[in-house]
Amino acid sequence: MRRTTVTAVPQDQVAPVHRRLFGSFVEHMGRCVYGGIYEPGHPTADADGFRGDVAALVRELGVTTVRYPGGNFVSGYRWDDGVGPREQRPVRRDLAWHSIETNQVGLDEFAGWARDNDLELMLAVNLGTRGVLEALDLLEYTNGEPGTTLADQRVAHGSPRPHDVRIWCLGNEMDGPWQIGHLSAHDYGTLAARTAAAMKRADSALELVACGSSNAQMPTFGAWERTVLEQAWDHVDLISLHAYYEQTGDDLASFLASGRDMDHFIDTVVATVDHVGRGSAHQVHLSFDEWNVWRQTAFNDAEQAAIAAEPGTPRPWPAAPHLLEEDYRAADAVLVGSLLITLLRHADRVHAASLAQLVNVIAPIRTEPGGPAWRQSTFHPFALTARLARGVVLRTRTDSPTTPTTRFGEVSAVDAVITWDEEPGTATVLLVNRGTQHPATVDVDLSALGTTRVLESHLLHEDDVEATNSAARPDRVSPHALTVHPLPDGVLRVELPPVSWAAVAVGR
């Protein structure tokens, strides 16, 4: 098999490595909050009821921002239900996930948890069942200095300092018919523009994210982005993208090549943004604020089967039910690493991203009630990338043999990206072998960087691509040491087995 060559070009820089690319997402859904980050009575719980073992894993994961409180949940959420004395908070039905919301965790508790774990809060406002006034009220409560009614309420509730949330989502997936308060592109664009303009009157330095399409398969994709941005261009700073990937049948090759789909999705939205904004000095960037592996087809089929099983019979309303608790495979971890390569490659336009979600619900961290928390397979490529990718993204040149896929045709077997941190003189090389049958020999030419020492190297690969981690075997899938062979003239040779992802840090 022909060797792959990967070349660093320090003069050709894509963009800085935005720390917001390593965001995550906490929604009031399933056991993400209750039984995930929050479990009073757990042996590791702090005085506020938050699990210490989970918090430690969140910090290890390297998450920088956290999008909250939804997701579909936000379109029916009354933020004021979740503030004030806990014993006085109402219990509500959550129509998004057919669950009971106890409101024992709300804005102040979550903002405090985020602050304690060095996370930037990315807050979503409800534009499904609420509107401009409620968004302004939430903004005043969250960021207001003492001396106004809502800011003083926050102080009385135990948060004397403003939470100082800088980045806000203007609703969630408002193009989706499943969304409470679903709107047409024109109606949402008008509402988003009005809300954004009002919020910026309160604080012109806010960064506001308009809802893009829920996925690239939506029938309104493209037209939605154009219409929304034509309405709201002057008032918003980013537009969102959401994408989830799953393997269809035994087509592992197409699944591993899903980065091609993400590439196309990003490029298409960028083209639409640039078309709407032609001639404008204002720039709108991209927030890929939901992305992950999710076996969505199986979930939707199970939902429909449950509804059809007893037509006309009321369904129960459980509190914090087990929802979307995926057991991630080694193959899923390789794809997550591959998608991180794609996001970094587009750092010139993608300025924020959120792995959805953080704990239990399609998440890199899992817990047992009263028991342990552990890292899923997907934890590892995210944690390594968040820790090692620093400085700027280089426009990496990759010459690779191809591998066949059913969905995308021939794709390059190896994909790669290199980041370069000039001050300490360190670089990080991220590699993925998407081939399912053949190993890949990769020569990485770093001669232009002058790096001569391998600082650390990691390989994520399992002969059994279906292997998963569990409470009983929490380290079944984890990174291995990777042997890197230094060659003359600043070239490193790496051997990648099939279905593998690697990270190599080098220095001068």
C-alpha positions in Angstrom: 0.0 0.0 0.0 1.3 3.5 -1.0 2.6 5.6 1.9 0.7 8.6 3.1 2.5 11.9 3.4 1.4 14.7 5.7 3.2 18.0 5.5 3.1 21.0 7.8 3.2 24.4 6.2 3.7 27.0 8.9 3.3 30.0 6.6 -0.3 28.8 5.6 -2.3 29.2 8.7 -6.1 28.5 8.9 -6.9 30.3 12.1 -6.2 30.2 15.8 -7.3 27.1 17.7 -10.5 28.6 19.3 -10.9 27.2 22.8 -14.7 27.2 22.3 -14.3 24.4 19.8 -14.0 22.1 22.8 -17.4 22.8 24.2 -20.0 20.4 25.4 -23.8 20.5 26.1 -25.9 19.9 29.2 -29.6 19.6 28.6 -32.4 18.9 31.1 -32.9 15.5 29.5 -32.8 12.0 30.8 -30.0 11.6 33.4 -27.7 14.3 32.1 -28.5 16.7 35.0 -30.3 14.6 37.6 -28.2 11.5 38.2 -25.5 12.8 36.0 -23.8 16.0 37.2 -26.2 16.3 40.2 -26.9 13.6 42.7 -27.4 14.7 46.3 -26.5 11.9 48.6 -23.8 10.4 46.3 -20.6 9.6 48.3 -18.8 12.3 46.2 -21.5 14.9 46.2 -20.6 18.4 47.4 -22.8 20.7 49.6 -24.8 21.7 46.5 -25.5 18.1 45.5 -23.1 18.0 42.5 -21.0 14.8 42.0 -17.3 15.3 42.6 -16.3 12.3 40.6 -18.2 13.6 37.6 -16.7 17.1 38.0 -13.2 15.6 38.0 -13.9 13.8 34.7 -15.3 16.9 33.2 -12.1 18.8 34.0 -10.0 15.9 32.7 -12.1 16.0 29.5 -10.9 19.5 28.9 -14.3 21.0 28.1 -14.2 24.8 27.7 -17.8 25.9 27.2 -21.1 24.3 28.1 -24.4 25.0 26.3 -27.4 25.0 28.6 -30.3 24.2 29.3 -31.1 22.8 25.9 -31.7 21.6 23.3 -35.4 20.8 22.7 -36.0 21.3 26.4 -35.4 25.0 26.2 -38.4 25.6 23.9 -40.8 25.0 26.8 -38.7 26.1 29.7 -39.6 28.8 32.1 -36.2 29.9 33.5 -37.8 31.6 36.5 -39.1 28.2 37.7 -35.5 27.3 38.4 -34.4 30.2 40.7 -35.1 31.0 44.3 -35.7 28.6 47.3 -35.7 25.0 46.0 -38.6 24.0 48.2 -40.8 26.6 46.5 -39.9 25.7 42.9 -42.8 24.3 40.8 -42.7 20.8 39.3 -43.5 20.9 35.6 -44.1 18.5 32.7 -41.4 18.7 30.0 -43.1 18.2 26.7 -39.9 17.9 24.7 -38.8 14.6 26.4 -42.1 13.6 28.0 -40.6 13.8 31.5 -41.1 15.6 34.8 -38.8 18.5 35.6 -38.3 19.1 39.3 -36.4 22.4 38.8 -34.0 21.4 41.6 -31.2 22.5 39.4 -31.6 25.9 37.7 -29.6 28.8 36.4 -27.8 29.9 39.6 -26.8 26.3 40.6 -25.7 25.5 37.1 -23.8 28.7 36.6 -22.0 28.1 39.9 -21.1 24.6 38.9 -19.8 25.8 35.6 -17.7 28.5 37.3 -16.3 26.0 39.8 -15.2 23.8 36.9 -13.7 26.6 34.8 -16.4 26.3 32.1 -17.8 29.2 30.1 -21.6 29.1 30.1 -23.4 29.3 26.8 -27.0 30.1 27.6 -30.0 29.4 25.4 -33.2 31.5 25.5 -36.7 30.1 24.9 -38.0 31.4 21.6 -40.4 28.5 21.3 -43.1 29.5 23.8 -41.6 32.8 25.0 -40.1 35.8 23.3 -38.3 39.2 23.5 -39.5 40.3 27.0 -38.6 36.9 28.7 -35.2 37.0 27.0 -34.5 40.4 28.4 -35.7 39.4 31.8 -33.3 36.4 31.7 -30.5 38.6 30.6 -31.1 41.1 33.4 -31.3 38.3 36.0 -28.1 36.6 34.7 -25.8 39.6 33.9 -27.3 42.6 35.6 -25.5 44.6 38.2 -27.3 45.0 41.6 -29.8 47.8 41.7 -32.5 46.5 39.4 -35.4 44.2 40.3 -34.3 41.1 38.6 -30.6 41.5 39.4 -31.5 42.1 43.0 -33.6 38.9 42.9 -30.4 37.0 41.8 -28.5 38.6 44.7 -31.3 37.6 47.1 -31.1 34.0 45.8 -27.4 33.8 46.7 -25.5 34.9 43.6 -24.2 38.4 44.4 -22.0 38.6 41.3 -23.4 38.7 37.8 -22.9 35.4 36.0 -21.5 37.4 33.0 -22.7 35.1 30.2 -21.1 36.3 27.0 -22.5 33.9 24.4 -26.3 33.2 23.9 -28.3 30.9 21.7 -31.5 32.4 20.3 -33.7 29.3 20.7 -33.0 25.8 19.5 -33.8 24.0 16.2 -36.7 26.2 15.4 -36.9 24.7 11.9 -37.9 21.3 13.3 -41.7 20.4 13.4 -40.9 18.4 16.6 -39.9 21.7 18.3 -42.4 23.3 20.7 -43.3 26.6 19.1 -41.8 25.6 15.7 -41.7 28.5 13.3 -41.2 29.2 9.6 -37.8 30.6 8.6 -39.3 34.1 8.0 -41.1 34.1 11.4 -38.1 32.8 13.3 -35.8 35.2 11.5 -38.0 38.1 12.5 -38.3 37.0 16.1 -34.5 36.3 16.3 -33.7 39.7 14.9 -36.1 41.5 17.3 -34.7 39.5 20.3 -31.1 40.0 19.3 -31.5 43.7 18.7 -33.1 44.1 22.1 -30.5 42.1 23.9 -27.7 44.1 22.2 -29.3 47.3 23.5 -28.8 45.9 27.0 -25.2 44.8 26.2 -23.7 45.4 22.8 -20.8 43.1 23.5 -23.0 39.9 23.7 -22.3 37.2 21.1 -25.6 35.8 19.7 -26.2 32.5 17.9 -29.1 32.2 15.5 -30.6 28.8 14.8 -29.5 27.2 11.6 -30.9 24.0 10.3 -31.3 21.1 12.6 -29.4 18.9 10.1 -28.4 19.0 6.5 -31.2 16.6 5.5 -34.0 19.1 6.5 -36.1 20.0 3.4 -35.6 23.7 4.2 -31.8 23.4 4.6 -30.0 26.3 2.9 -33.2 28.3 2.3 -33.6 28.4 6.1 -30.2 29.9 6.7 -30.6 32.4 3.9 -34.0 33.6 5.1 -33.0 33.8 8.8 -29.8 35.7 8.1 -31.5 38.1 5.7 -33.7 39.1 8.6 -31.1 39.0 11.4 -27.7 39.6 9.8 -26.9 42.9 11.6 -27.7 41.6 15.0 -26.3 38.0 15.2 -22.7 36.8 15.4 -22.9 33.1 14.7 -25.3 30.6 13.2 -25.7 27.0 14.4 -25.2 23.7 12.8 -26.3 20.3 14.3 -25.2 16.9 13.1 -25.4 13.3 14.5 -23.8 10.3 12.8 -24.7 6.6 13.0 -23.6 3.5 11.3 -26.1 2.0 8.9 -26.1 -1.8 9.0 -22.6 -3.2 8.6 -21.4 -0.2 6.5 -18.5 0.7 8.8 -16.5 2.3 6.0 -19.1 5.0 5.3 -19.6 5.7 9.0 -15.8 6.3 9.4 -15.9 8.7 6.5 -18.7 10.9 8.0 -16.2 13.7 8.2 -16.9 14.1 4.5 -20.5 14.9 5.3 -19.4 17.4 8.0 -17.0 19.0 5.6 -19.8 19.5 3.0 -22.3 20.7 5.7 -19.9 23.4 6.9 -18.9 24.4 3.3 -22.5 24.8 2.3 -23.4 26.9 5.3 -20.3 29.1 4.8 -21.4 29.7 1.1 -24.9 30.7 2.3 -23.5 33.0 5.0 -21.1 34.6 2.5 -23.9 35.1 -0.1 -26.1 36.9 2.4 -23.3 38.9 3.8 -21.7 40.0 0.6 -20.6 43.6 0.9 -21.1 43.7 4.6 -18.4 44.6 7.0 -20.1 42.4 9.6 -19.1 38.8 9.7 -21.2 35.8 10.9 -19.3 32.7 12.0 -20.5 29.1 12.7 -21.3 27.4 15.9 -21.4 23.6 15.5 -23.2 23.4 18.9 -24.5 19.9 18.6 -22.4 17.1 17.2 -21.8 13.5 18.1 -22.4 9.8 17.3 -26.1 8.9 18.0 -28.0 5.9 16.9 -31.0 8.1 16.2 -32.9 5.7 13.9 -33.1 3.1 16.7 -34.2 5.8 19.2 -36.9 7.1 16.9 -38.2 3.6 16.1 -38.4 2.8 19.8 -40.3 6.0 20.5 -42.8 5.3 17.8 -43.2 1.7 18.9 -43.9 2.8 22.5 -46.6 5.3 21.3 -48.2 2.8 19.0 -48.2 -0.1 21.6 -51.2 1.3 23.5 -53.0 3.9 21.4 -55.0 6.3 23.6 -53.4 5.1 26.8 -51.7 7.9 28.7 -47.9 7.5 28.9 -46.2 7.9 32.2 -44.3 11.1 33.0 -41.0 9.9 34.6 -38.5 12.1 36.3 -34.9 11.8 34.9 -35.6 8.6 32.9 -32.8 6.6 31.2 -32.7 8.2 27.7 -30.1 7.9 24.9 -27.5 6.2 27.2 -25.3 5.0 24.3 -22.5 2.5 24.9 -19.9 3.9 22.7 -17.7 1.5 20.7 -14.0 1.8 19.7 -15.2 2.6 16.2 -17.3 5.5 17.6 -14.3 6.9 19.3 -12.3 6.9 16.1 -15.1 8.8 14.3 -15.2 11.4 17.1 -11.5 11.9 16.7 -12.0 12.2 13.0 -14.7 14.8 13.4 -12.4 16.8 15.7 -9.9 16.9 12.8 -12.7 18.3 10.5 -13.7 21.0 13.0 -10.1 22.1 13.5 -9.6 22.3 9.7 -12.5 24.7 9.5 -11.4 26.9 12.4 -11.4 29.9 10.2 -15.2 29.8 10.1 -16.3 27.4 12.9 -15.6 29.4 16.1 -17.5 27.3 18.6 -18.6 23.7 18.9 -20.4 21.6 21.5 -20.2 17.8 21.8 -23.7 16.7 22.7 -24.0 15.8 25.5 -21.7 15.8 28.5 -23.0 13.1 30.9 -25.1 9.9 30.4 -27.1 11.2 27.4 -25.1 10.4 24.2 -22.1 11.4 26.3 -18.4 10.7 26.9 -19.1 10.3 30.7 -21.4 7.7 32.2 -22.6 7.2 35.8 -24.4 4.7 38.0 -26.7 6.0 40.7 -24.8 5.9 43.9 -22.0 4.2 42.1 -19.0 5.0 39.8 -18.6 7.3 36.9 -16.4 6.3 34.0 -15.0 7.4 30.7 -16.6 6.1 27.5 -14.4 5.4 24.5 -15.3 8.7 23.0 -13.9 10.5 26.0 -10.3 9.9 25.0 -10.0 11.6 21.5 -11.8 14.6 22.8 -9.7 14.9 26.0 -6.4 14.5 24.1 -7.3 17.0 21.4 -8.6 19.6 23.9 -5.3 19.3 25.8 -2.8 19.1 22.9 -4.3 21.3 20.1 -2.9 24.7 20.8 -1.8 27.8 18.9 -2.9 27.9 15.3 -4.3 25.4 12.8 -2.0 24.9 9.8 -3.4 24.2 6.4 -2.0 20.6 6.4 -1.2 18.9 3.1 -2.2 15.3 3.0 -1.4 12.9 0.2 -3.1 9.6 0.9 -4.3 6.5 -0.9 -8.1 6.1 -1.0 -10.5 3.7 0.5 -13.9 2.7 -0.9 -17.2 3.7 0.8 -20.8 3.0 -0.2 -22.0 6.5 0.6 -19.1 8.8 -0.3 -17.3 6.8 -3.0 -13.5 6.8 -2.8 -12.2 8.9 0.2 -8.7 9.4 1.4 -7.8 6.6 3.8 -5.9 8.9 6.1 -7.0 12.4 7.2 -4.9 14.7 9.3 -4.5 18.1 10.8 -1.6 19.9 12.5 -1.6 22.6 15.1 1.4 24.8 15.8 2.1 26.8 19.0 5.0 29.0 18.0 6.1 30.4 21.4 6.9 27.1 23.1 7.8 25.6 19.7 5.3 22.6 19.9 3.1 21.0 17.4 0.3 18.4 17.5 -0.4 16.0 14.7 -3.8 14.4 14.7 -4.3 11.4 12.3 -7.1 9.0 11.5 -7.0 5.8 9.4 -10.5 5.5 8.0 -9.7 2.3 6.2 -11.3 -0.8 7.6 -8.9 -3.4 6.1 -5.4 -2.0 5.7 -2.9 -0.4 7.9 -1.4 2.9 6.8 2.2 4.0 6.9 2.3 7.8 7.4 5.3 10.1 6.9 4.7 13.4 8.7 7.1 16.1 7.4 7.6 18.7 10.1 10.9 20.0 8.8 9.5 23.5 8.3 8.7 23.6 12.0 12.2 22.6 13.2 10.7 20.1 15.8 13.0 17.3 16.7 11.6 15.6 19.8 8.5 13.5 20.3 6.9 14.7 23.5 4.1 12.2 23.7 2.1 10.0 21.3 -1.2 8.1 21.7 -3.0 5.5 19.6 -6.7 4.7 19.9 -7.3 1.3 18.3 -8.9 -2.0 19.2 -8.9 -5.1 17.1 -12.6 -5.5 18.2 -14.1 -2.3 16.9 -17.3 -3.1 18.9 -15.5 -3.0 22.2 -17.0 -0.7 24.8 -16.3 0.6 28.3 -18.5 -0.1 31.3 -18.6 0.3 35.0 -17.1 -3.2 35.3 -14.5 -2.6 32.6 -14.0 1.2 32.5 -10.7 1.1 30.7 -11.5 -1.6 28.1 -11.1 1.0 25.3 -8.4 3.5 26.1 -5.3 5.0 24.3 -2.2 3.0 23.8 1.4 4.1 23.4 2.2 4.8 19.8 5.6 4.1 18.4 6.9 7.0 16.3 10.0 6.5 14.1 12.1 9.6 13.6 13.5 9.8 10.0 16.1 12.2 8.6 15.2 15.7 7.7 12.5 16.2 10.3 10.2 13.4 9.1 8.2 11.2 11.5 7.0 7.8 10.4 3.8 6.5 12.1 2.1 3.1 11.5 -1.6 3.3 11.9 -3.7 0.1 12.0 -7.1 0.0 10.4 -9.9 2.0 12.2 -7.5 4.0 14.3 -6.9 7.6 15.5 -3.7 9.0 16.8 -2.3 12.1 18.5 1.4 13.0 18.4 2.9 16.0 20.2 6.3 17.2 19.1 8.7 20.0 20.2 12.0 21.6 19.4 
